[in-house]
Amino acid sequence: MSKTVIVVLGPTGIGKSDLSIQIAQHFNTEIISADSRQIYKELSIGTAVPPSEDLNKVTHHLIHHHSIQDYYSAALFEKEALAIIEDRFNSKDTLVVTGGSMLYIDTLCNGIDDIPDTDPQVRTQLVQEFKEKGLEHMRLQLKQLDPAYYDKVDLKNPKRILHALEICLTSGRAYSSMRTEQKKERPFRIIKIGLTRDREELYDRINLRVDKMMEMGLEEEARSVFEFHHLNSLNTVGYKELFAFFEGEIDRDKAIELIKRNSRRYAKKQLSWFRRDSEINWFNPEQAEAIIRFIEEQNCRDDQQTN
């Protein structure tokens, strides 16, 4: 167990990217992004992809790796991230994984059930049906096909509902029957570093970041992908509010206000999720030296116990 994956996690706007670069530079290693939107090559501003000068400091993986028109999932992320880890561990003892995608990080650390491949045509049909008939119609379908998962799923989350329906219709089996939710052992050490700040400070950072994104051209970026606004890859904070503005549902100022509000709400949701994980070691992002020292001490202690 001489190989280590350092997972740097936390809410949106907390400062994960800068710290991850410092850690990667210290350990002379590379970064794997665990961000479910930075994966898309058409999106940069609204997904807070690090600027080119930062990307050039340290090799980054899984940024601008797929198109918004591609199907992507936590299972695919697990497969791609583990392949990168296995390959880079041929020359590195340490790798950094960073991001705020709760499901992606959980999948990488704990594994995900082996779900069969789905039919893209079924997916397309379900998305169209959702657009035409609404979420309640899809909920009723799921209740009929898989009542056990219906009782568990967040009924306000169309992505989860459509995914479950996709599995049911493609495989002919209930999605819940395939979910064992058993933790998988990884052939490397995992050290989780969670980042937190005073809540008001975090919210101020989020508000300022949204203003900066707008100055950088977020509205123009959103317009460039507006024709694909029905895709799940674009059902995300920063884009969906501007799409509503483009369609005349709200004005521009209201869209910006909602981006800030929804970003703050998402940050709160992320923190609530991560706080449930007792394996996370919490620090302020400004404590880079203390974090690096902690990682080195953990590695040393664990190696001594192994030997």
Helices and strands as residue ranges (DSSP letters): E 4-9, H 16-26, E 31-33, H 52-57, E 60-61, H 74-88, E 94-99, H 102-110, H 120-133, H 135-145, H 147-150, H 158-171, G 175-178, E 189-195, H 199-216, H 218-224, G 226-228, G 232-234, H 240-246, H 252-275, E 280-283, H 288-306
